[in-house]
Amino acid sequence: MSATAVHGLWTTMGGVTSAAPGDRFAAPTIEYAQLAPVLIVLGAAVLGVLAEAFVPRRGRYYTQVFLTVVALAAAFAAVVALAAGGYGTTKARIAAMGAIAVDGPALFLQGTILLVSMVAVFTFAERRLDPEAHGNRVDSFVAQAGAVPGSDGEKAAVRAGFTTTEVFPLVLFAIAGMLVFPAANDLLTLFIALEVFSLPLYLLCAVARRKRLMSQEAAVKYFLLGAFSSAFLLFGIALLYGYAGSVSYATIANVVNGSVQGIDPALADTMGNDALLLIGGAMIVTGLLFKVGAVPFHMWTPDVYQGAPTPVTGFMAAATKVAAFGALLRLLYVVLPGLAWDWRPVMWAVAVVTMLGGAIVAITQTDIKRLLAYSSIAHAGFILAGVIATTPEGISSVLFYLVAYSFVTVGAFAVVTLVRDAGGEATHLSKWAGLGRRSPLVAAVFAVFLLAFAGIPLTSGFTGKFAVFKAAAEGGAAGLVVVGVISSAIAAFFYIRVIVLMFFSEPKADGPTVAVPSPLTMTTIAVGVAVTLVLGLAPQYFLDLASQAGVFVR
């Protein structure tokens, strides 16, 4: 059949006008330069998969680590180049035929994700914390992911020195999805990005070297609840498409505001059903709140944080939250600003129960990873206070808070990997008693991170909380600020309790040891401390940077 005949099949049917015979489809216009950060990471991920197939086993670890770090550095350089070229301000635009926004918030969040991911990847590559197995250095990941825990196959893989180097391309695929998620400018791109970064995370949660059954349980829980949240998001997309006749953010916003520019007139009679708008918007927001770990969609967080390999937990806790809040900001500020009076009261309630719920339940925790999980839930509530402001200051305060929180989180989980006993990481709080006497430096570093989480002055946490609370108060949410201050006081109790336990308790005779890491983990911890102190002592430049980046392109 000729091309003309094929095009001739497209006729006017059922009142919908389609291409006439002889018409040709226009070639897609892709701005590859503006999409360079995503393309670099995706390309490196594909190369990583090929390396697994063609690079000899003994050389894969070094190949994958080098490829991952270089790709993340190159992608960050591309983000900086775009920002320097004005794409974060005056040249902000919609790229990839309307699918991707290249603007200030997108570039700011992409840069944050790349930097945080780079320091997190160093903990993935750490191979000095566990004792050597049959003369081979081991990392945090299982020798052979497909082997049954405790089976002869797993033991043979350990003896042979196998390592799961597939984690590096999986991380790159996850990062690529995270880069697209806050920049997505239509609902289908949003959903695809969600799945691209979620599926690798499900796998990464299941490949812990120690406590494999707990790791696999965490992965199953994360997958099932993640699929549930994805279904909410997808149903919401369908309803919003039914409401607006389009998945484009700009078009949906026009319909919400009473304008129908850019819509096929044949669909005009089916648009404007407010029930579809409210239910669809609520379902999409529900899916995003699951990813940020807000109450009551937080059920997966403690178990997954505890069971996943700690390097994965740190990466996921930091980078996923940055990407998810970026997507939530764009949805509420670009697509649904006309519904602010509808979604603000709901988000108020979510923020209140998230702040209080995370802080109160954290007091009862006896495992350090679960404590940090509930801490992350409380911080999601603090960030929501900035989201609710619905002002440019609210956007910039959230951007700054995400930078501050993400580096503290990665650094804190990196410290957790160092405290070990015969069973691996010693995460029960009782085993941290007297850590300040065993290893004053490690305990002091962890105390710095805890003080930042608590929002103590001279740390990044104080600056971040002050920024979001100030934006919320100026945006008419003074009551939410009061709740936030109370929640911060409650949270400070369990942070200080851990500090007291480390420095003012007697160490146990059979207590854990502090492993000496390689320069990789040392770098992660050092960067975390440096960012925590710099953003606490001299934050103005970064606050100004967040303010300049806080304008969405529409």
C-alpha positions, 0 to 999 in steps of 0.5 A, spaced: 500 500 500 502 506 498 503 512 503 498 516 499 493 510 500 495 509 507 494 517 509 487 516 505 485 511 510 484 517 515 477 520 514 472 524 517 468 519 522 464 520 527 464 528 527 472 527 528 476 531 523 482 527 521 488 528 516 485 528 509 488 523 503 495 525 501 497 529 508 503 528 511 505 527 518 510 533 521 516 530 523 517 531 531 521 537 533 526 535 539 530 540 542 536 535 544 541 540 547 535 542 552 534 535 554 542 533 554 542 532 562 536 526 561 539 524 555 546 523 558 544 519 564 539 515 559 545 513 554 550 511 560 544 507 563 544 503 556 552 503 556 551 500 563 547 494 561 551 493 555 557 493 559 554 487 563 553 483 557 560 484 554 565 487 560 569 481 563 566 480 570 572 482 574 572 489 570 565 490 571 565 494 578 570 499 576 567 500 569 560 501 572 562 506 577 567 510 572 561 510 567 556 512 573 560 518 576 562 521 569 555 520 566 552 524 573 558 529 572 557 530 565 549 531 566 550 536 571 555 540 567 549 540 562 544 543 567 549 548 569 550 550 561 543 550 560 542 555 566 548 559 564 544 560 557 538 563 560 534 557 560 532 557 567 530 565 567 529 569 560 529 563 555 525 558 559 521 554 554 517 548 553 521 542 549 520 536 546 513 538 543 510 540 549 512 534 554 518 537 558 519 544 561 526 547 561 525 552 566 528 555 573 525 549 577 526 544 573 533 545 572 534 547 579 531 540 581 535 536 576 541 539 578 540 537 586 538 530 584 544 529 580 549 532 585 545 528 591 545 522 586 553 522 585 554 522 592 549 517 594 552 512 588 559 513 592 556 509 598 553 504 593 561 503 590 563 502 598 567 495 598 571 496 605 565 495 610 564 488 610 569 483 611 572 480 605 568 473 603 573 468 600 578 473 599 574 478 595 571 484 597 564 485 598 559 491 597 552 492 600 549 488 595 547 480 594 552 476 590 547 473 586 540 476 586 536 470 583 539 465 588 535 463 594 537 466 600 541 461 604 542 456 598 548 453 595 547 457 589 548 463 593 554 460 597 557 458 591 556 465 588 559 468 594 565 464 593 566 465 586 566 473 588 560 475 584 557 482 585 551 485 583 554 490 579 547 491 575 545 496 581 549 501 577 545 502 571 539 501 575 540 507 579 542 511 572 535 509 569 532 511 576 535 518 576 533 519 568 526 518 571 527 523 576 530 528 572 524 528 567 519 527 573 519 534 576 520 537 568 514 533 565 509 538 562 503 533 560 500 527 564 503 522 560 510 524 561 509 524 568 506 517 569 512 514 564 517 518 568 514 515 575 514 508 572 521 509 569 524 511 576 520 507 580 521 500 577 529 500 578 527 502 585 523 496 587 529 492 584 534 495 588 530 494 595 530 487 594 538 486 593 541 487 600 547 482 602 545 481 609 538 480 611 535 478 605 528 476 607 527 483 610 530 486 604 525 482 599 519 483 604 521 491 603 521 490 596 514 487 595 511 492 600 514 497 596 512 494 589 505 493 591 503 499 594 507 503 589 503 499 584 497 502 588 499 509 587 500 508 580 493 506 579 491 512 582 495 517 578 493 513 572 485 513 573 486 521 575 490 522 568 484 519 565 479 523 568 483 529 567 483 528 560 476 527 560 475 533 563 479 537 558 480 533 552 488 533 553 493 531 557 497 538 556 498 542 563 497 548 559 491 546 556 488 543 562 489 550 566 486 553 560 480 549 561 480 550 569 480 558 568 474 557 563 478 558 556 478 552 551 484 555 546 487 549 543 482 544 544 478 541 538 471 544 537 468 537 537 470 535 544 467 542 547 461 539 549 464 533 553 469 538 557 468 542 563 465 537 568 467 539 575 466 532 578 471 529 573 476 535 575 476 534 582 476 527 583 481 526 577 486 532 581 485 528 587 487 522 585 493 525 581 495 528 588 494 522 592 499 518 587 504 524 588 503 524 596 505 517 596 511 518 593 513 524 598 511 519 604 505 524 606 500 521 611 496 517 610 500 515 604 506 513 608 505 506 610 510 503 606 516 508 608 518 505 615 518 498 612 522 499 606 527 504 609 529 499 614 529 493 609 532 496 603 540 496 603 542 502 606 545 506 600 539 505 597 535 507 602 539 514 603 539 515 595 531 513 595 530 518 601 533 524 598 532 523 591 525 521 590 523 526 595 526 532 591 523 529 584 516 528 587 515 535 590 518 538 584 512 534 580 507 536 586 509 543 585 508 543 578 501 540 578 499 545 583 502 551 581 501 550 573 495 546 572 491 547 578 492 554 580 485 556 579 483 550 584 487 553 590 481 554 594 479 547 593 486 543 594 489 548 599 484 546 605 486 538 603 493 540 603 493 543 610 490 537 613 495 533 610 501 537 612 498 537 619 497 530 620 504 529 616 508 533 621 505 531 627 504 524 625 511 523 623 514 527 629 510 523 634 511 516 632 518 517 631 519 518 639 517 510 639 522 507 634 528 503 637 531 502 630 535 508 627 533 507 620 525 507 622 527 513 626 530 516 620 524 514 616 519 517 620 523 523 620 523 524 613 515 523 614 515 529 618 520 533 614 515 532 608 509 535 612 514 541 613 515 542 606 508 541 604 507 548 608 511 551 603 507 548 598 501 551 601 503 558 601 501 558 593 506 564 592 513 565 589 516 565 595 513 558 597 516 555 591 523 558 592 523 556 600 521 549 598 527 548 593 532 551 598 529 546 603 529 540 598 537 541 597 538 542 605 534 536 606 537 531 601 544 532 603 543 531 610 539 525 609 544 522 604 550 523 609 546 521 615 544 514 612 552 514 610 554 514 617 549 508 619 553 504 614 559 505 618 556 502 625 556 494 625 556 488 629 557 481 627 550 481 623 552 487 619 549 494 620 547 495 628 541 499 627 538 498 634 538 504 638 541 500 644 547 499 640 549 506 639 550 507 646 556 510 648 558 511 640 561 518 642 566 514 646 568 509 641 568 513 635 568 521 637 568 523 630 563 519 627 558 520 633 560 528 632 558 527 625 552 524 626 550 529 631 551 534 626 546 531 621 541 530 627 541 537 629 540 539 622 534 535 622 531 538 628 532 545 625 537 548 630 540 554 628 547 554 624 545 548 620 541 548 613 535 545 617 534 551 621 535 556 614 530 551 610 525 551 616 525 558 617 524 559 609 518 555 609 515 557 615 516 564 613 513 563 606 507 559 609 505 565 614 506 570 609 501 566 604 496 566 610 497 559 613 500 562 620 496 556 623 500 551 620 506 555 622 504 554 629 503 546 628 510 546 624 513 549 630 510 544 635 512 538 631 519 541 630 519 541 638 517 534 638 522 532 633 527 535 637 526 530 643 528 524 639 534 527 635 537 529 642 535 523 645 540 519 640 545 524 641 545 523 649 545 516 648 551 516 643 555 521 648 552 520 655 551 513 656 556 507 657 558 503 651 556 496 652 562 491 652 559 487 646 557 493 642 558 495 635 564 497 632 565 503 627 568 500 620 573 505 617 570 506 610 574 508 603 575 515 601 568 514 597 563 514 603 568 519 606 567 523 601 559 522 601 559 524 609 564 530 608 560 533 602 553 532 607 557 536 613 559 541 608 553 543 605 549 542 612 554 548 615 554 552 609 547 552 608 546 554 615 552 559 616 552 562 609 545 561 605 544 567 602 547 566 595 543 559 595 536 562 597 537 567 592 539 562 587 532 558 589 528 565 588 531 566 581 529 559 579 522 559 582 518 561 576 514 556 572 514 556 565 507 556 562 
